[in-house]
């Protein structure tokens, strides 16, 4: 045979055959899954067919020799036998599956087997033991985040709590199960919960609610299985007995009995037969009553006879013995491991003694170095802390200097116009160019000017005192119209010197704002002073008000030549001192006024807008927040 052919065969054996084996296993796994799924569908209507499907699944699982597939088959056997009331066989299968799942650390399988064992305990009336098993399963399920299985646990805990007459707790657990069932779109679980809610309301003598929940199962668009249909129909029969409607009780009881027989569910057959016996007895039909009582007793005996209970107890004992054997094996393994560990420890100790002699000197030297390093580190941290402290102090000092400069700028800027007006009057008096009548008029205006200037100065000084430790904003409710009148009075002489008429249009409603009083006076003084500066001789300044949902707006419009759009953009967008332009009377400026206006409006959550009206002057709009509750 050529060498190339031999090489090809070797490659085929090592590459193709493992793939074939893998394909075969996947096929077996799919077959088992198919048979198990089909048995679950049919078990509620035909147990015999379901049992045949389980046997087929078992044959394929044994061929695969896969422990998890074998465990899945055993678990499904247990669930099916539980449903028909063969608790002893069901428990054997659950324990067989549990052993395989535990050997392979299959958490989901272990949880399902604990639920199965809990159902057996529940079926024979050991409800407290059942709840312990269900809760043990829930601990495992919480890590797996399996919402479907979690809903089953809550449901089964609720059933045991009904038997223990803890209706409130059972009601809560049923609602938890229902919430998960709706989320999972699990109609079967919804039917289970509705049935048990009907049962709770029956036990609490709320018969209308009981009928409501049972009818939800029977009339659901998603057809309930025969098992749940039997429970609902039998439940309705029970309700009608309590209501005294024995005909209806017999009608629904017979339907429930037939549905239970289809499923071959012993517990449900016994329940339906017992309720039918009571219904017939209340109508004095003793023959039928005795017939169904005998059926009930027969099925109850098959569920709870002594032999089965002993076998269940024996299985539980074997389970405990198996657990003890595991503990013994673990203990022996631990002892063996401990012995080896001791030998290893002695060797390590001898080696460590040798190393310690060498390490001692090295450690001693390292500690000395570490001590010196720590001392140096502490000194470096102290220096760094001092540096941070100095930086903070410098920052605070810089802020104080900025505040000081701002205060001086405000004082010099806002007192310039009133003092200039007083200087003009005093200059005229000195030169003797004023008649006695004019002097009287000027004296009155001068007194008003001085009083207004004094009020303005006191306001600014009071505000300045609050700023000595740094810039602060002290907001309060302020009458904006009153503040405007104060500013007009302070600048009246300056306006009269240019024969300017200030038209103050009062608002018909309160104009109350929430702002810093000192800031507001400075804003208004600067805007009105600026309007006077750029209004020509014998011109007019108009002051009016508007509002929106957030702001009260004061509009100050001069009758000057106006300013260009470029200049408007510069004023609104620049955050530094600008070059001051001369006024219509060649007044000088500092370039600070509008910068302060913008700064203080921003500090008070306000805003400034400027509108140029062609051939009609410039309109400055200062917007300040409305006071609350006004």
Backbone torsions as a table, in degrees:
resi	resn	phi	psi	omega
1	UNK	NA	131.8	-179.0
2	UNK	-60.2	149.5	-177.6
3	UNK	-61.7	-36.2	-178.7
4	UNK	-63.8	-35.6	179.2
5	UNK	-67.5	-41.9	178.4
6	UNK	-61.1	-43.7	179.6
7	UNK	-60.5	-42.6	180.0
8	UNK	-61.7	-41.7	179.7
9	UNK	-64.4	-39.0	178.9
10	UNK	-63.0	-45.4	179.0
11	UNK	-61.5	-41.4	-180.0
12	UNK	-60.6	-43.6	-178.1
13	UNK	-63.6	-44.0	-174.4
14	UNK	-80.6	-23.2	-176.9
15	UNK	-105.9	-45.0	-172.6
16	UNK	-80.5	-42.4	-176.0
17	UNK	-62.6	-42.5	176.4
18	UNK	-59.7	-35.9	178.5
19	UNK	-64.8	-38.9	179.0
20	UNK	-64.2	-40.5	179.4
21	UNK	-64.4	-42.7	179.1
22	UNK	-63.0	-41.9	179.3
23	UNK	-62.4	-40.7	-180.0
24	UNK	-62.5	-42.8	-179.9
25	UNK	-64.4	-43.1	179.9
26	UNK	-61.9	-36.8	178.2
27	UNK	-65.1	-42.6	178.2
28	UNK	-64.0	-42.3	-179.9
29	UNK	-62.1	-43.3	178.8
30	UNK	-64.4	-37.6	179.8
31	UNK	-65.0	-45.5	178.8
32	UNK	-60.2	-46.1	-179.6
33	UNK	-59.8	-39.9	179.9
34	UNK	-63.8	-49.6	-178.5
35	UNK	-62.4	-40.1	-180.0
36	UNK	-65.7	-42.6	-180.0
37	UNK	-63.3	-41.6	-180.0
38	UNK	-67.5	-37.3	179.7
39	UNK	-65.8	-36.4	178.2
40	UNK	-64.0	-37.3	-179.5
41	UNK	-67.2	-41.0	-170.3
42	UNK	-90.6	-16.8	-172.1
43	UNK	-61.3	-28.6	-178.3
44	UNK	-76.4	-14.1	-179.0
45	UNK	-119.7	-25.7	-178.2
46	UNK	-152.4	95.1	-176.5
47	UNK	-63.2	-37.5	-176.8
48	UNK	-61.1	-45.0	178.6
49	UNK	-64.4	-41.7	179.1
50	UNK	-60.5	-40.0	-179.9
51	UNK	-64.4	-39.8	178.3
52	UNK	-63.5	-41.2	178.7
53	UNK	-63.9	-37.4	178.1
54	UNK	-65.4	-37.8	178.6
55	UNK	-64.8	-39.0	176.6
56	UNK	-63.6	-42.6	178.6
57	UNK	-62.3	-38.4	-179.3
58	UNK	-64.9	-41.4	180.0
59	UNK	-61.1	-46.4	-179.1
60	UNK	-66.7	-40.5	-178.8
61	UNK	-63.4	-39.4	178.4
62	UNK	-65.0	-38.0	177.7
63	UNK	-64.1	-37.0	-179.3
64	UNK	-71.3	-24.4	-177.9
65	UNK	58.8	26.5	179.4
66	UNK	-94.9	120.2	-174.8
67	UNK	-63.3	-33.4	-178.4
68	UNK	-70.3	-39.4	176.3
69	UNK	-63.3	-41.9	178.2
70	UNK	-63.0	-39.9	178.8
71	UNK	-65.6	-40.8	179.1
72	UNK	-61.1	-41.0	179.1
73	UNK	-65.0	-46.0	-179.9
74	UNK	-60.5	-41.4	179.7
75	UNK	-63.2	-42.0	179.7
76	UNK	-67.2	-34.7	171.9
77	UNK	-57.9	-48.6	-178.1
78	UNK	-58.5	-45.0	-179.2
79	UNK	-63.5	-39.5	-178.8
80	UNK	-69.1	-44.4	179.4
81	UNK	-67.3	-32.9	176.5
82	UNK	-62.2	-42.7	-175.4
83	UNK	-62.4	-35.0	179.9
84	UNK	-90.9	4.1	174.1
85	UNK	89.4	8.8	176.7
86	UNK	-87.9	75.5	-170.8
87	UNK	-65.7	-35.9	-178.0
88	UNK	-65.3	-45.0	178.8
89	UNK	-66.6	-41.2	-179.4
90	UNK	-59.4	-44.3	-178.1
91	UNK	-64.3	-40.0	177.3
92	UNK	-57.1	-45.3	-177.3
93	UNK	-68.4	-39.8	178.6
94	UNK	-62.6	-41.3	-178.9
95	UNK	-70.7	-35.7	176.0
96	UNK	-61.7	-45.0	179.2
97	UNK	-66.1	-41.8	-178.3
98	UNK	-59.2	-42.2	-179.7
99	UNK	-59.8	-44.8	179.7
100	UNK	-67.0	-41.7	179.4
101	UNK	-63.6	-42.4	-179.0
102	UNK	-65.3	-40.4	179.6
103	UNK	-62.4	-26.1	-177.3
104	UNK	-110.4	13.2	177.0
105	UNK	52.2	43.6	-178.8
106	UNK	-94.9	94.1	-171.9
107	UNK	-60.6	-44.7	-178.9
108	UNK	-61.0	-43.3	179.3
109	UNK	-63.6	-41.1	178.7
110	UNK	-60.6	-44.8	-179.6
111	UNK	-60.8	-43.0	-179.6
112	UNK	-64.4	-37.8	179.2
113	UNK	-69.6	-36.0	175.8
114	UNK	-63.1	-40.1	176.6
115	UNK	-62.5	-43.2	179.1
116	UNK	-59.8	-45.4	178.4
117	UNK	-64.0	-36.6	177.3
118	UNK	-62.5	-38.5	178.9
119	UNK	-64.6	-37.7	177.2
120	UNK	-63.8	-46.9	179.0
121	UNK	-59.5	-40.2	178.6
122	UNK	-64.0	-41.2	-177.6
123	UNK	-64.4	-29.5	-179.6
124	UNK	-101.6	14.0	172.1
125	UNK	88.5	7.5	179.1
126	UNK	-95.1	73.1	-169.2
127	UNK	-74.8	-33.6	178.6
128	UNK	-66.1	-41.3	176.5
129	UNK	-64.9	-37.7	179.1
130	UNK	-61.7	-44.6	-179.1
131	UNK	-61.3	-39.2	178.0
132	UNK	-60.2	-43.8	179.7
133	UNK	-65.4	-42.3	179.4
134	UNK	-62.4	-42.5	-178.9
135	UNK	-68.3	-34.3	174.8
136	UNK	-61.9	-40.9	177.3
137	UNK	-64.9	-37.6	-177.3
138	UNK	-65.2	-33.0	177.2
139	UNK	-61.3	-43.5	178.7
140	UNK	-68.2	-39.9	-177.0
141	UNK	-67.0	-34.6	-178.0
142	UNK	-59.9	-32.6	177.2
143	UNK	-74.4	-29.5	-177.3
144	UNK	-84.2	-18.4	-177.7
145	UNK	55.9	44.9	177.8
146	UNK	-96.6	97.5	-173.9
147	UNK	-66.6	-33.1	-179.3
148	UNK	-65.0	-48.7	-179.9
149	UNK	-67.9	-35.5	179.2
150	UNK	-62.5	-39.8	178.8
151	UNK	-63.6	-36.1	178.4
152	UNK	-65.6	-38.6	179.6
153	UNK	-63.1	-48.9	179.7
154	UNK	-59.9	-39.8	-179.7
155	UNK	-62.8	-47.6	-177.1
156	UNK	-69.1	-35.1	174.2
157	UNK	-61.2	-41.8	179.3
158	UNK	-60.0	-39.9	179.1
159	UNK	-62.2	-46.6	-179.7
160	UNK	-63.6	-35.1	178.9
161	UNK	-69.0	-30.2	173.3
162	UNK	-62.1	-46.3	-179.1
163	UNK	-62.9	-30.1	178.0
164	UNK	-87.6	5.1	178.8
165	UNK	63.7	24.7	174.8
166	UNK	-96.7	74.1	-170.9
167	UNK	-67.0	-37.3	-178.4
168	UNK	-62.4	-46.4	-180.0
169	UNK	-64.8	-40.8	-179.5
170	UNK	-64.2	-39.6	179.4
171	UNK	-59.7	-43.4	179.6
172	UNK	-63.2	-42.8	-178.8
173	UNK	-68.6	-35.2	176.4
174	UNK	-64.5	-38.2	179.4
175	UNK	-69.6	-33.5	174.3
176	UNK	-63.5	-44.0	179.2
177	UNK	-63.1	-41.0	-179.7
178	UNK	-64.9	-41.3	179.6
179	UNK	-59.1	-43.9	179.2
180	UNK	-70.1	-36.9	180.0
181	UNK	-63.2	-43.0	178.2
182	UNK	-63.3	-42.9	179.3
183	UNK	-62.7	-39.6	-177.8
184	UNK	-85.6	-3.7	-174.7
185	UNK	55.5	44.8	-177.1
186	UNK	-100.9	90.3	-176.3
187	UNK	-64.5	-35.7	179.5
188	UNK	-60.9	-42.9	178.6
189	UNK	-66.4	-36.2	176.9
190	UNK	-59.9	-42.6	178.8
191	UNK	-62.8	-42.9	179.1
192	UNK	-58.3	-45.9	-177.8
193	UNK	-67.3	-44.3	179.2
194	UNK	-57.6	-42.2	179.4
195	UNK	-60.2	-44.7	-177.0
196	UNK	-73.5	-30.9	173.9
197	UNK	-65.5	-38.1	175.0
198	UNK	-61.6	-39.6	179.3
199	UNK	-64.7	-43.3	179.2
200	UNK	-60.7	-47.8	-177.9
201	UNK	-65.0	-31.4	174.7
202	UNK	-64.2	-46.4	-179.0
203	UNK	-64.6	-29.7	179.0
204	UNK	-89.4	5.4	177.4
205	UNK	68.7	21.5	174.3
206	UNK	-95.8	80.1	-168.7
207	UNK	-69.6	-36.4	179.5
208	UNK	-61.7	-44.2	179.1
209	UNK	-66.3	-36.3	179.0
210	UNK	-61.8	-47.5	178.3
211	UNK	-60.3	-41.6	-179.0
212	UNK	-56.3	-47.8	-176.6
213	UNK	-71.5	-39.0	177.8
214	UNK	-63.7	-41.3	-179.7
215	UNK	-65.9	-31.5	177.7
216	UNK	-60.6	-34.0	178.4
217	UNK	-71.4	-49.7	-173.6
218	UNK	-66.0	-37.6	-173.7
219	UNK	-97.1	5.8	-177.7
220	UNK	-62.8	140.2	179.2
221	UNK	-64.3	-29.3	173.8
222	UNK	-86.0	108.5	-171.6
223	UNK	-56.4	121.5	177.2
224	UNK	-70.9	154.7	176.6
225	UNK	-74.4	166.5	-174.6
226	UNK	-61.7	-32.4	-178.9
227	UNK	-62.9	-50.4	-178.8
228	UNK	-72.2	-32.0	176.6
229	UNK	-63.4	-40.8	179.0
230	UNK	-60.9	-44.4	-178.2
231	UNK	-63.3	-43.6	-177.8
232	UNK	-66.8	-45.4	-179.3
233	UNK	-63.5	-43.5	179.0
234	UNK	-66.0	-36.9	177.3
235	UNK	-62.1	-42.6	177.2
236	UNK	-62.5	-39.3	177.4
237	UNK	-59.0	-42.4	179.6
238	UNK	-62.1	-41.7	179.0
239	UNK	-63.2	-44.5	-176.9
240	UNK	-67.5	-29.2	174.2
241	UNK	-62.4	-45.0	-178.4
242	UNK	-65.9	-30.9	178.4
243	UNK	-81.3	-9.6	179.6
244	UNK	86.1	10.3	179.0
245	UNK	-97.0	82.4	-170.3
246	UNK	-74.7	-27.0	177.4
247	UNK	-64.3	-48.6	178.8
248	UNK	-64.7	-36.1	179.1
249	UNK	-60.9	-42.8	178.7
250	UNK	-65.8	-41.4	-178.5
251	UNK	-59.8	-51.8	-177.3
252	UNK	-73.9	-31.3	178.0
253	UNK	-63.8	-42.6	178.7
254	UNK	-64.2	-40.0	177.6
255	UNK	-63.3	-42.4	178.8
256	UNK	-65.3	-39.0	179.2
257	UNK	-62.7	-44.7	-179.1
258	UNK	-65.3	-40.6	179.0
259	UNK	-63.9	-39.4	179.2
260	UNK	-66.5	-36.8	178.7
261	UNK	-65.9	-36.1	178.5
262	UNK	-60.2	-43.0	-178.9
263	UNK	-78.3	-20.1	-175.2
264	UNK	64.5	34.3	-179.9
265	UNK	-88.1	108.2	-172.2
266	UNK	-61.6	-44.8	-177.1
267	UNK	-61.8	-42.5	-178.4
268	UNK	-70.3	-35.7	176.5
269	UNK	-63.9	-45.0	-179.7
270	UNK	-62.4	-41.4	-179.8
271	UNK	-63.7	-48.1	-178.9
272	UNK	-62.9	-40.5	-179.4
273	UNK	-64.5	-41.2	-179.7
274	UNK	-63.2	-43.6	-178.9
275	UNK	-68.0	-38.4	176.3
276	UNK	-63.3	-39.3	178.9
277	UNK	-59.3	-41.9	179.8
278	UNK	-67.3	-41.7	-179.1
279	UNK	-61.7	-43.8	-179.8
280	UNK	-69.9	-36.8	-179.6
281	UNK	-62.3	-40.6	-178.8
282	UNK	-69.0	-15.0	174.9
283	UNK	-103.9	12.7	177.9
284	UNK	64.1	22.0	176.2
285	UNK	-94.2	78.1	-171.2
286	UNK	-70.3	-27.0	179.8
287	UNK	-63.6	-49.6	-179.8
288	UNK	-69.5	-35.2	179.6
289	UNK	-61.6	-44.7	-179.9
290	UNK	-66.0	-38.4	-179.6
291	UNK	-58.1	-49.2	-175.8
292	UNK	-76.6	-25.9	175.2
293	UNK	-66.1	-39.4	178.5
294	UNK	-64.9	-41.5	178.0
295	UNK	-61.7	-44.0	179.7
296	UNK	-58.9	-47.1	-178.3
297	UNK	-63.7	-40.5	-178.9
298	UNK	-60.1	-47.0	-178.0
299	UNK	-72.6	-35.7	176.9
300	UNK	-63.6	-38.9	178.3
301	UNK	-62.6	-39.3	-179.9
302	UNK	-69.5	-25.7	178.7
303	UNK	-80.2	-41.3	-168.1
304	UNK	-121.9	25.1	-179.8
305	UNK	-68.2	158.6	-173.9
306	UNK	-59.5	-39.0	-177.4
307	UNK	-60.6	-45.6	-179.1
308	UNK	-65.6	-42.4	-179.4
309	UNK	-62.7	-39.9	177.9
310	UNK	-64.3	-39.9	-179.5
311	UNK	-65.8	-39.8	177.3
312	UNK	-62.2	-44.1	178.5
313	UNK	-62.5	-39.6	179.7
314	UNK	-64.1	-41.7	178.2
315	UNK	-62.3	-39.5	178.5
316	UNK	-65.8	-39.0	178.4
317	UNK	-63.6	-42.7	178.1
318	UNK	-61.7	-37.8	178.1
319	UNK	-62.1	-43.2	178.5
320	UNK	-64.1	-41.6	179.4
321	UNK	-63.0	-39.9	178.4
322	UNK	-62.9	-39.6	178.3
323	UNK	-65.1	-40.3	178.6
324	UNK	-64.3	-41.4	177.9
325	UNK	-60.5	-38.8	177.3
326	UNK	-62.7	-41.7	179.9
327	UNK	-64.0	-40.3	178.8
328	UNK	-63.2	-45.5	179.6
329	UNK	-61.0	-41.7	178.3
330	UNK	-63.6	-39.0	-179.4
331	UNK	-65.0	-43.6	178.7
332	UNK	-63.0	-41.4	178.1
333	UNK	-63.6	-38.2	179.7
334	UNK	-66.6	-39.1	179.0
335	UNK	-64.0	-43.4	178.9
336	UNK	-62.5	-42.6	179.1
337	UNK	-64.4	-37.5	180.0
338	UNK	-64.8	-40.5	179.1
339	UNK	-61.5	-46.7	177.7
340	UNK	-63.1	-37.2	-179.8
341	UNK	-64.5	-37.7	179.8
342	UNK	-64.2	-44.0	178.0
343	UNK	-60.3	-43.5	179.6
344	UNK	-64.9	-39.0	-178.4
345	UNK	-63.3	-41.3	179.1
346	UNK	-60.9	-43.6	179.1
347	UNK	-62.2	-42.4	-179.0
348	UNK	-65.8	-40.1	-179.1
349	UNK	-61.6	-44.3	179.0
350	UNK	-61.1	-42.7	179.4
351	UNK	-65.8	-38.5	-179.1
352	UNK	-66.3	-37.8	177.6
353	UNK	-60.0	-39.3	178.0
354	UNK	-64.4	-43.2	-178.6
355	UNK	-69.6	-35.6	-177.2
356	UNK	-60.5	-36.3	179.1
357	UNK	-61.2	-40.3	-179.6
358	UNK	-73.5	-40.8	-174.9
359	UNK	-70.2	-28.8	-173.7
360	UNK	-54.3	-51.9	-178.6
361	UNK	-63.4	-40.9	180.0
362	UNK	-62.4	-42.3	180.0
363	UNK	-64.4	-41.1	-179.7
364	UNK	-59.1	-48.0	179.3
365	UNK	-64.8	-37.6	-179.7
366	UNK	-65.0	-38.0	179.8
367	UNK	-64.6	-39.5	178.5
368	UNK	-62.7	-45.5	179.0
369	UNK	-63.1	-41.0	-179.0
370	UNK	-64.4	-38.8	178.8
371	UNK	-61.9	-46.5	179.1
372	UNK	-62.8	-40.5	179.9
373	UNK	-64.3	-42.4	179.4
374	UNK	-62.8	-41.7	178.0
375	UNK	-61.0	-43.2	178.5
376	UNK	-64.4	-39.2	179.5
377	UNK	-63.6	-41.2	178.7
378	UNK	-62.4	-43.9	179.4
379	UNK	-63.8	-40.8	178.3
380	UNK	-63.3	-38.7	178.4
381	UNK	-65.8	-40.4	177.9
382	UNK	-60.5	-43.4	179.5
383	UNK	-63.3	-42.0	-179.5
384	UNK	-64.7	-41.0	178.0
385	UNK	-63.1	-42.1	178.2
386	UNK	-63.1	-38.9	178.9
387	UNK	-62.3	-44.2	178.5
388	UNK	-62.5	-42.5	-179.8
389	UNK	-62.3	-44.8	180.0
390	UNK	-63.4	-41.4	179.1
391	UNK	-61.2	-43.1	179.2
392	UNK	-64.2	-42.3	179.4
393	UNK	-64.0	-41.1	177.6
394	UNK	-62.5	-39.3	179.1
395	UNK	-63.7	-45.1	178.4
396	UNK	-61.7	-41.5	179.6
397	UNK	-63.0	-40.9	179.0
398	UNK	-62.9	-41.2	178.4
399	UNK	-63.9	-41.0	178.9
400	UNK	-63.4	-40.9	178.5
401	UNK	-63.7	-41.3	178.6
402	UNK	-63.5	-41.2	177.8
403	UNK	-62.4	-43.4	179.3
404	UNK	-60.0	-47.1	-179.3
405	UNK	-61.9	-39.1	179.1
406	UNK	-64.8	-41.8	179.9
407	UNK	-60.9	-46.6	179.2
408	UNK	-63.1	-39.1	179.5
409	UNK	-62.6	-43.5	-179.5
410	UNK	-63.8	-47.6	-178.9
411	UNK	-60.0	-46.8	-177.9
412	UNK	-67.2	-38.8	-176.4
413	UNK	-72.5	-45.5	-174.1
414	UNK	-78.4	-20.6	178.2
415	UNK	-91.3	-11.3	-176.7
416	UNK	-58.8	-51.5	-175.0
417	UNK	-65.3	-50.3	179.7
418	UNK	-60.2	-42.5	-178.2
419	UNK	-67.7	-37.2	177.5
420	UNK	-61.2	-40.3	178.7
421	UNK	-63.0	-44.8	179.7
422	UNK	-63.2	-39.7	178.7
423	UNK	-61.6	-40.5	179.5
424	UNK	-60.9	-45.1	-179.6
425	UNK	-63.6	-45.5	-179.7
426	UNK	-63.5	-35.4	177.7
427	UNK	-63.7	-42.7	178.1
428	UNK	-63.6	-40.9	178.0
429	UNK	-62.2	-42.2	-178.0
430	UNK	-62.0	-39.9	-177.3
431	UNK	-82.9	-6.2	176.7
432	UNK	69.4	28.8	-176.6
433	UNK	-95.2	11.1	-176.8
434	UNK	-117.5	131.7	176.6
435	UNK	-75.2	169.1	-179.1
436	UNK	-62.4	-40.4	-179.7
437	UNK	-65.6	-44.3	178.2
438	UNK	-63.4	-36.0	-179.8
439	UNK	-62.3	-41.3	179.3
440	UNK	-61.5	-44.8	-179.5
441	UNK	-63.7	-45.5	-179.6
442	UNK	-64.5	-34.5	-179.3
443	UNK	-63.5	-42.4	178.6
444	UNK	-62.6	-45.4	178.4
445	UNK	-63.8	-37.4	-178.7
446	UNK	-65.2	-40.6	178.2
447	UNK	-63.0	-45.3	178.2
448	UNK	-59.5	-43.5	-179.2
449	UNK	-61.7	-45.7	-178.3
450	UNK	-65.1	-42.4	179.2
451	UNK	-61.6	-46.2	-179.6
452	UNK	-64.1	-41.4	178.9
453	UNK	-64.0	-38.0	179.1
454	UNK	-64.0	-43.2	178.5
455	UNK	-62.6	-45.1	-179.6
456	UNK	-62.3	-42.5	-179.5
457	UNK	-63.3	-42.9	178.5
458	UNK	-62.0	-41.3	178.7
459	UNK	-61.1	-47.2	-178.1
460	UNK	-66.2	-41.8	-179.8
461	UNK	-65.6	-41.0	178.1
462	UNK	-61.4	-43.5	177.6
463	UNK	-64.7	-39.5	-178.6
464	UNK	-62.1	-38.3	-179.7
465	UNK	-61.3	-34.6	-179.7
466	UNK	-73.0	-14.0	-176.3
467	UNK	-98.7	0.4	-173.4
468	UNK	-61.3	-31.9	179.1
469	UNK	-91.7	15.5	-177.6
470	UNK	119.5	162.0	-175.9
471	UNK	-62.6	127.5	178.0
472	UNK	-131.2	151.4	177.5
473	UNK	-120.3	116.9	-179.2
474	UNK	-112.8	93.2	-175.2
475	UNK	-79.1	145.8	176.0
476	UNK	-155.3	169.8	176.8
477	UNK	-77.1	126.4	-175.5
478	UNK	-128.7	135.5	172.8
479	UNK	-80.2	106.7	-174.4
480	UNK	-63.9	-38.7	179.5
481	UNK	-61.9	-43.0	179.7
482	UNK	-63.4	-41.3	178.9
483	UNK	-63.7	-38.2	177.5
484	UNK	-64.1	-43.1	179.2
485	UNK	-60.3	-40.3	178.2
486	UNK	-61.8	-42.8	-178.9
487	UNK	-67.5	-39.1	177.9
488	UNK	-62.0	-43.1	-179.6
489	UNK	-62.5	-39.7	-178.9
490	UNK	-66.4	-27.4	-175.4
491	UNK	-109.3	13.3	-174.5
492	UNK	-61.9	-45.7	-178.6
493	UNK	-63.7	-39.9	178.6
494	UNK	-59.9	-41.6	179.0
495	UNK	-67.5	-43.3	-178.3
496	UNK	-65.1	-32.2	178.8
497	UNK	-59.8	-28.5	178.1
498	UNK	-104.4	11.1	178.9
499	UNK	56.3	36.5	-178.8
500	UNK	-89.7	134.7	178.3
501	UNK	-98.1	116.5	177.7
502	UNK	-94.9	113.4	-179.8
503	UNK	-96.9	111.3	-178.9
504	UNK	-103.8	105.3	-178.6
505	UNK	-89.5	109.9	-176.6
506	UNK	-71.2	146.5	174.8
507	UNK	-81.7	150.2	179.5
508	UNK	-84.3	-4.4	179.5
509	UNK	-127.9	164.7	178.4
510	UNK	-63.0	135.9	177.5
511	UNK	-114.9	81.0	-175.2
512	UNK	-104.9	127.8	-178.4
513	UNK	-118.3	163.2	177.0
514	UNK	-112.0	101.2	-174.8
515	UNK	-159.4	174.2	175.6
516	UNK	-79.3	124.4	-174.1
517	UNK	-60.5	-44.5	179.2
518	UNK	-61.3	-42.6	178.9
519	UNK	-60.7	-43.6	-177.3
520	UNK	-62.0	-44.6	179.4
521	UNK	-61.3	-41.4	-179.6
522	UNK	-66.9	-42.0	178.4
523	UNK	-59.5	-50.0	-176.5
524	UNK	-66.9	-44.7	179.9
525	UNK	-57.3	-43.0	-177.6
526	UNK	-69.2	-42.7	-178.4
527	UNK	-67.6	-42.7	179.3
528	UNK	-69.2	-42.4	177.5
529	UNK	-59.5	-40.9	179.2
530	UNK	-64.6	-39.4	178.5
531	UNK	-64.6	-41.8	177.4
532	UNK	-61.7	-41.9	-176.5
533	UNK	-59.3	-40.8	-173.9
534	UNK	-103.2	10.9	173.6
535	UNK	-94.7	133.2	-177.7
536	UNK	-71.3	169.1	178.3
537	UNK	-54.3	133.2	179.1
538	UNK	64.5	23.7	178.7
539	UNK	-85.4	-172.4	-177.1
540	UNK	-131.9	141.3	172.1
541	UNK	-119.2	128.4	179.7
542	UNK	-110.4	131.5	177.6
543	UNK	-122.5	122.1	179.7
544	UNK	-139.4	178.0	-174.6
545	UNK	-130.7	152.6	171.2
546	UNK	-147.8	171.9	179.7
547	UNK	-151.3	160.0	169.9
548	UNK	-135.1	-164.6	-176.1
549	UNK	-63.7	-27.6	-172.1
550	UNK	-110.9	-38.6	-168.6
551	UNK	-117.5	151.7	158.3
552	UNK	-98.0	131.5	-177.1
553	UNK	-112.8	133.8	172.3
554	UNK	-109.2	124.0	-177.5
555	UNK	-103.0	120.8	179.1
556	UNK	-117.9	108.0	-174.2
557	UNK	-114.7	121.9	175.9
558	UNK	-92.3	173.4	178.6
559	UNK	-115.6	32.9	-180.0
560	UNK	-81.0	-168.1	-177.2
561	UNK	-75.1	-14.4	-179.1
562	UNK	88.9	168.0	179.6
563	UNK	-122.6	154.6	-176.1
564	UNK	-71.4	160.4	177.6
565	UNK	-62.5	-34.6	178.4
566	UNK	-61.6	-44.0	179.6
567	UNK	-66.0	-38.5	177.7
568	UNK	-60.4	-46.1	178.8
569	UNK	-60.5	-39.5	179.9
570	UNK	-63.0	-44.6	-178.7
571	UNK	-63.8	-44.4	-174.7
572	UNK	-75.1	-28.1	-172.1
573	UNK	-105.3	-19.0	-177.9
574	UNK	-88.7	138.3	179.1
575	UNK	-114.1	39.7	177.2
576	UNK	-142.9	168.7	-179.3
577	UNK	-61.7	133.9	-178.3
578	UNK	-106.9	160.4	177.0
579	UNK	-70.4	123.8	-178.2
580	UNK	-79.3	137.3	176.1
581	UNK	-95.4	151.9	179.1
582	UNK	-73.4	145.9	179.7
583	UNK	-79.5	-177.5	-179.2
584	UNK	-67.2	-21.2	175.2
585	UNK	-104.8	24.1	179.9
586	UNK	62.0	31.0	177.5
587	UNK	-70.5	141.1	176.7
588	UNK	-88.4	158.0	175.9
589	UNK	-136.5	170.3	-179.4
590	UNK	-99.9	-15.7	-175.7
591	UNK	81.7	5.9	-176.8
592	UNK	-100.2	-23.1	-169.9
593	UNK	-53.9	-57.5	-177.1
594	UNK	-69.1	-29.5	176.1
595	UNK	-62.8	-42.1	177.4
596	UNK	-65.8	-40.6	178.9
597	UNK	-57.9	-49.2	179.9
598	UNK	-61.5	-44.4	-177.9
599	UNK	-60.3	-48.2	-175.0
600	UNK	-74.4	-31.9	173.7
601	UNK	-63.4	-43.2	178.6
602	UNK	-62.6	-42.7	-179.8
603	UNK	-61.8	-27.0	-177.8
604	UNK	-104.2	20.3	178.6
605	UNK	60.8	29.8	176.6
606	UNK	-103.4	-168.6	179.5
607	UNK	-156.5	159.7	-179.6
608	UNK	-119.4	137.8	174.4
609	UNK	-134.0	148.2	-178.5
610	UNK	-129.2	130.1	179.9
611	UNK	-125.0	127.8	177.5
612	UNK	-96.5	123.1	175.7
613	UNK	-103.8	115.0	-173.7
614	UNK	-58.0	126.0	179.5
615	UNK	62.8	12.3	-179.5
616	UNK	-128.5	5.1	176.9
617	UNK	99.7	-167.2	-175.3
618	UNK	-120.6	139.9	-180.0
619	UNK	-112.9	119.9	174.3
620	UNK	-99.8	128.0	-178.2
621	UNK	-118.1	113.1	177.2
622	UNK	-102.2	120.7	-179.2
623	UNK	-106.6	126.1	179.3
624	UNK	-127.0	144.3	-175.0
625	UNK	-61.1	140.3	175.8
626	UNK	-66.5	146.3	173.5
627	UNK	-73.9	148.4	179.1
628	UNK	-71.8	149.9	177.5
629	UNK	66.9	22.1	174.7
630	UNK	-127.2	NA	NA
